[in-house]
């Protein structure tokens, strides 16, 4: 059974992950929260993903609206997958 943070981490392409980010810690935090709490904190998760993307050289080439939209899609899908894996 994978938590939402583990699911999210697996979906994000490696070339979007920046060195020195706190992604692993955030993934573990999301796993501790579980799907329900992640759903309640979806805006915080999206904000975190967007803020991390702004540090990434590749992601900087995409419009901010597209980055936010993709972050939201990944977060929601991670929560969904986490629920399905129970």
RANOR-V830613 format. One record per run of one state. SS is the DSSP state (2 for helix, 1 for strand, 0 for the rest). FROM is the first residue (numbers start at 1). TO is the last residue. If there is no record, write none. Layout:
ss=SS from=FROM to=TO
ss=SS from=FROM to=TO
This chain:
ss=0 from=1 to=3
ss=2 from=4 to=11
ss=0 from=12 to=13
ss=2 from=14 to=16
ss=0 from=17 to=22
ss=2 from=23 to=40
ss=0 from=41 to=41
ss=2 from=42 to=53
ss=0 from=54 to=58
ss=2 from=59 to=61
ss=0 from=62 to=63
ss=2 from=64 to=84
ss=0 from=85 to=86
